[in-house]
Amino acid sequence: MSSETGNAASSSIVYVVDDDESMREAVSRLLRSVGLRVEVFASAHEFLAFQMPDAPSCLILDVRLKGQSGLAVQEQIAVGELRVPIVFMTAHGDIAMSVKAMKAGAMDFLAKPFRDQDMLDAVASALGKDEERREADRSVADLHRRYSSLTPREREVMGLVASGLMNKQIAAEMNLSEITVKIHRGHAMKKMESRSLADFVLKAEALGVKSPQSIATPQRVQRG
């Protein structure tokens, strides 16, 4: 395995797995020419043993590797919960192989010899997809962090608000004054960085926050 670094300002990494040294080097040179960092591997074993940095990345994977197919490697990656977009390349591809790879989540399937621009476009799309996934993960992690800062009362109010209850109804359910409920809701919304009730409810739904099972049934809501 060898490592080459392109533009130092680029944090994205492209992994190339191909048992053909000339192809590894050709793809590496192409990617480095646009400022990407590249890590190349002669086998799937080398790649799977590599400690991947926490950075946007994608994998360019040859379909036919010595001793193991790229599709089998794709399955191993899925089982190992290694979330990295895959761009397949092959000199022996066929429709059935392409369909199987794409159904399993591959981003693209390029037949050798491929146009340089097609490879660059596929890599750009894969890296963009991985960055979107990472941003979504960061947003969810931030939501959980904010939710963990709520007091038990604030969490209960959030669940009841998400279930559709009004302040008056929440006050009756929690045996609190309406003004106290408003205070709890206000504090919870501030901690969750929600400027509107709709956003507050959406964040509760994203977190799977629900009201206690024993309260806030539809019949009780109607009587409130």
Order of alpha helices (4+ residues) and beta strands (2+ residues): beta-beta-alpha-beta-alpha-beta-beta-beta-alpha-beta-alpha-beta-alpha-alpha-alpha-alpha-alpha-alpha
